[in-house]
Amino acid sequence: MIITISKPLDTVKETLKSYKNIFILGCGDCCATCRTGGTEEVKAMIDKLKDDFNITGSIVVEAPCDGRVAKRDLRRVKDQIEKADAILAMTCGLGVQSVALLTKETVIPANNTWGMGIIEGLGTARQVCISCDECVLVENDGKCPVIIKQVCNDCGRILAWDAKCCDQCASKNLGKKQDVPATHKIL
């Protein structure tokens, strides 16, 4: 699952300040699970922005990163999108880019994409993959060495998984930092 974290409301408003008419788009898949872009979060965002902006409409697309699904769903709200100066996308970066390609409109992200991870419980996720394009899970007992960083046992500096020595103190006394990937609160 793509894990997202909502940007602070002040940041979103600052990014939108050049626009008057806003269309809000949510994600019914990963962002709904992370509670950063599902139906309830889109309704809440409308309530938070309606005094400062003209909201032309909203939709929660089942999977905005799937161009076929997004294209199908966006047809229903084409008129509302055309009235907007910008689309506020409560999606991951993939959804933002998919919607921008399909609509040719300005799309503003409301979320930060944290990475790919596993939902561990309501409101918490563990990052387990950074999509490095060099997957070696089979060679590492199903654990990603790229995510599991090293730590210098002498100075405590966090290092890349393949570091040979510490770039801060030059020590070669390195160990795996097992609490990375971090569990992150997503609510």
Number of C-alpha atoms within 10 A of each C-alpha: 17 22 27 29 23 22 15 11 13 9 11 17 16 9 14 22 11 10 15 14 20 26 24 26 29 29 28 21 20 20 27 21 19 23 24 28 32 25 20 13 19 24 15 12 17 18 11 13 16 11 9 12 17 17 20 20 19 21 21 25 24 17 20 29 20 14 16 12 13 21 16 10 17 20 11 11 14 12 12 18 23 15 15 21 19 21 29 25 28 33 37 28 20 15 25 23 19 19 25 16 13 13 18 9 15 16 23 21 23 31 23 17 18 18 19 17 19 16 19 12 9 12 13 15 26 21 21 21 20 14 10 9 6 7 14 14 12 9 10 10 9 9 14 19 20 20 19 21 20 25 22 23 16 13 14 15 14 20 21 16 17 10 15 14 17 22 13 12 12 12 14 14 13 20 15 17 18 12 9 15 18 13 16 17 14 19 13
